[in-house]
């Protein structure tokens, strides 16, 4: 690929004109103002952004993620330093990658590099419409790979599915206020989304199966108790069973009777 075929984002124009000439994101928001001004200023002034995010394209983003992103997060530390993850997310807002490129980030690239999937999911949540967000991100709720999360409180452990769930249900993630997305139930009522089926199956079916198992166990215990009572009733009065008294005393009495019968 020749250099003329590589399209670079004009970061200076993007920032100076606040995206006035930039295309709006698919959800209708201005990509230059999606992040808060205080966060944008920290990103622009950060060493990582100036060194690693200048004149990069969509393919370079993958290299930057693999080489530099080791945790998810917005700003961290007492100085509220922007993370490489957040800086690259802002760079994606400048680049505005197509749906095809995002699909590569999320699918094949995401299978190889978990932080690339997390970054693409974060960008997708900021720029796409609600229906597309649910349909695209919900499959990643089954991704159990570990992620590091860093914030003002320090470093903690999370997972890809937990991070994606935060994107779907929370209004603020990684020091960024996300646009208020309608709940899934509303889109289902409007018939824009099909009801989501859990990988475990339908909840009502699971509860019915659990009730059936408990009822079967209870019946088995009752039948077992009845059989035990029946055995006890059938055993009453059998030969060799002594109801009252010590069996040793009975044996001694029988021995004394035999001795008396033998004496002259």
Secondary structure, DSSP 8 states (H G I E B T S, - for coil): --GGG-----HHHHHHTTTTTS---TTS--GGGSS-HHHHHHHHHSHHHHHHSTT--HHHHHHHHHHH--SB-SEETTTTEE-HHHHHHHHHHHH---HHHHHHHHTHHHHH-HHHHHHHHHHHHHHS-HHHHHHHHGGGGG---EEEEEETTEEEEEEHHHHHHHHHH-SEETTEE------HHHHHHTTSS-----TT--HHHHHHHHHHHHHHHHHHHHHHHHHHHHHHHHHTT-TT--SSS-HHHHHHHHHHHHHHHH--
